[in-house]
Amino acid sequence: MTQKSIAILTARSGVRRRLLGILEAESTLTVVATVSNLEHLVGADETPNVVVVDPGPENGSLRAVRISSPEAVLVAVVSGVSSQRMRVALAEGADGVVMLERLDTGHWPDTSAAALNARAAAVNFGAQRFWDHVPNSLQRAAQKP
């Protein structure tokens, strides 16, 4: 598996420690920089493949990070389960969003099609678009010979 270089951009030391603990546990990930503001990220010795950002006024907007690191995968770590925060992060250029609380608890809610459709309806996400899917290889395995 290919080694990935990661930069962590957050002004909050507690978030930095949690992210470092999670990322350093994976042998294919190398944290090459932990910085508190965008200027330090731009001045880093190595250009990371992935930038994990805890968005906030102290470390610049996600849009500014996207402009400064156009080739990197940009992951926003947001506090609080808020569809608004997720939409803003994605609109500003994040490739993905992770909820900080999910990282802390390790608990993930039901991801069945019915549960996802209910969540989409609850936040007025628009047309419900989730369905249960069974890959063809599993369907064939379940068929009797």
Backbone torsions as a table, in degrees:
resi	resn	phi	psi	omega
1	MET	NA	142.9	-176.7
2	THR	-73.6	136.4	177.1
3	GLN	-72.2	136.3	178.3
4	LYS	-114.5	134.7	175.8
5	SER	-97.7	136.0	-173.5
6	ILE	-123.5	139.7	168.9
7	ALA	-117.2	138.6	177.2
8	ILE	-110.1	125.6	179.4
9	LEU	-118.7	104.4	176.3
10	THR	-156.6	143.1	176.2
11	ALA	-89.2	-10.1	-176.7
12	ARG	-94.8	117.6	-175.9
13	SER	-64.2	-35.7	178.9
14	GLY	-64.6	-41.7	177.7
15	VAL	-66.2	-41.5	179.2
16	ARG	-58.3	-45.6	179.9
17	ARG	-62.5	-43.6	-179.7
18	ARG	-63.8	-45.0	179.8
19	LEU	-64.6	-42.2	177.4
20	LEU	-59.4	-44.5	179.6
21	GLY	-59.9	-41.2	-180.0
22	ILE	-70.1	-47.9	-174.0
23	LEU	-72.6	-36.3	-178.0
24	GLU	-73.5	-12.8	177.7
25	ALA	-75.2	-14.9	-178.4
26	GLU	-101.3	122.2	-173.6
27	SER	-69.4	-20.3	-179.3
28	THR	-88.9	1.6	179.3
29	LEU	-113.3	133.7	176.9
30	THR	-123.5	118.7	177.1
31	VAL	-80.3	113.3	-176.4
32	VAL	-97.9	-15.6	179.3
33	ALA	-157.7	139.1	168.6
34	THR	-126.6	111.5	-173.8
35	VAL	-127.3	157.7	-177.8
36	SER	-103.0	-9.2	177.1
37	ASN	-151.0	164.4	-174.7
38	LEU	-62.8	-35.7	-179.7
39	GLU	-60.4	-38.6	178.3
40	HIS	-70.0	-32.9	177.6
41	LEU	-66.4	-44.7	-179.9
42	VAL	-63.3	-33.5	-179.4
43	GLY	-88.1	5.3	-178.3
44	ALA	-65.1	152.2	-178.5
45	ASP	-67.8	-33.5	-175.8
46	GLU	-121.4	140.0	176.7
47	THR	-85.3	119.1	-176.6
48	PRO	-78.7	155.5	172.6
49	ASN	-74.9	-32.1	-175.4
50	VAL	-133.2	136.7	173.4
51	VAL	-117.5	120.3	176.7
52	VAL	-99.2	118.3	-172.2
53	VAL	-117.6	131.8	168.9
54	ASP	-99.1	94.0	-171.4
55	PRO	-61.4	140.7	177.9
56	GLY	-177.4	163.1	-177.4
57	PRO	-63.9	-24.3	-178.0
58	GLU	-70.1	-30.8	-172.6
59	ASN	-117.1	15.3	174.9
60	GLY	89.9	161.1	-179.3
61	SER	-78.0	161.1	176.1
62	LEU	-61.6	-35.8	179.5
63	ARG	-61.3	-41.5	178.6
64	ALA	-66.0	-38.2	177.2
65	VAL	-65.4	-42.9	178.8
66	ARG	-59.6	-42.9	-179.9
67	ILE	-65.0	-40.8	-177.6
68	SER	-76.6	-22.5	-178.5
69	SER	-132.7	65.9	-172.8
70	PRO	-65.4	-25.5	-177.2
71	GLU	-91.1	-15.2	-176.3
72	ALA	-79.7	150.2	169.6
73	VAL	-75.7	129.6	-175.8
74	LEU	-111.3	116.9	179.9
75	VAL	-113.5	121.6	178.7
76	ALA	-93.8	132.7	175.0
77	VAL	-107.1	113.3	-176.3
78	VAL	-113.0	147.8	177.8
79	SER	-93.6	141.9	178.7
80	GLY	82.2	136.5	179.4
81	VAL	-83.4	98.6	-176.5
82	SER	-139.1	122.5	178.2
83	SER	-65.2	-29.7	178.5
84	GLN	-64.4	-45.6	178.8
85	ARG	-61.6	-39.2	178.8
86	MET	-64.3	-46.7	-179.3
87	ARG	-62.4	-43.1	179.8
88	VAL	-62.5	-45.7	-179.8
89	ALA	-59.8	-44.8	179.6
90	LEU	-68.0	-39.6	179.2
91	ALA	-65.1	-30.9	-179.9
92	GLU	-83.5	-1.7	173.5
93	GLY	117.8	2.5	178.0
94	ALA	-67.7	141.4	175.1
95	ASP	-82.5	-22.8	179.5
96	GLY	-159.7	162.0	-178.6
97	VAL	-131.2	135.7	176.8
98	VAL	-123.6	134.8	177.0
99	MET	-84.6	124.3	-178.4
100	LEU	-55.7	-39.9	-179.3
101	GLU	-62.8	-33.3	178.1
102	ARG	-67.0	-36.8	177.7
103	LEU	-65.3	-38.3	-178.3
104	ASP	-69.5	-44.6	-173.5
105	THR	-87.5	-27.7	-174.4
106	GLY	72.2	3.9	-178.7
107	HIS	-93.9	127.9	177.5
108	TRP	-117.9	133.9	-178.5
109	PRO	-71.3	173.3	178.2
110	ASP	-56.2	129.8	179.6
111	THR	-113.3	22.2	175.9
112	SER	-66.8	162.0	179.7
113	ALA	-58.5	-42.1	-179.0
114	ALA	-62.7	-43.4	-179.5
115	ALA	-66.7	-40.8	179.1
116	LEU	-67.4	-39.0	176.6
117	ASN	-63.7	-39.1	178.4
118	ALA	-64.8	-41.4	178.4
119	ARG	-65.7	-40.7	179.0
120	ALA	-61.7	-42.1	179.5
121	ALA	-67.3	-36.9	-177.2
122	ALA	-66.8	-29.8	-179.4
123	VAL	-105.7	15.2	178.8
124	ASN	54.9	49.8	-176.4
125	PHE	-76.3	-7.9	-178.6
126	GLY	102.9	-156.0	-178.2
127	ALA	-56.8	133.5	178.6
128	GLN	-74.6	126.7	-170.6
129	ARG	-127.4	19.4	-176.6
130	PHE	-104.5	140.0	177.7
131	TRP	-145.5	154.8	177.8
132	ASP	-72.1	137.3	-177.7
133	HIS	-132.4	133.3	174.5
134	VAL	-119.9	117.7	-179.6
135	PRO	-57.6	148.0	-178.8
136	ASN	-54.0	-38.3	-178.2
137	SER	-62.1	-36.3	178.1
138	LEU	-75.1	-33.8	177.2
139	GLN	-63.8	-43.7	179.6
140	ARG	-65.2	-38.2	-179.8
141	ALA	-65.3	-30.2	-178.2
142	ALA	-81.9	-15.7	-179.8
143	GLN	-74.9	145.4	177.2
144	LYS	-75.6	142.9	179.8
145	PRO	-69.0	NA	NA
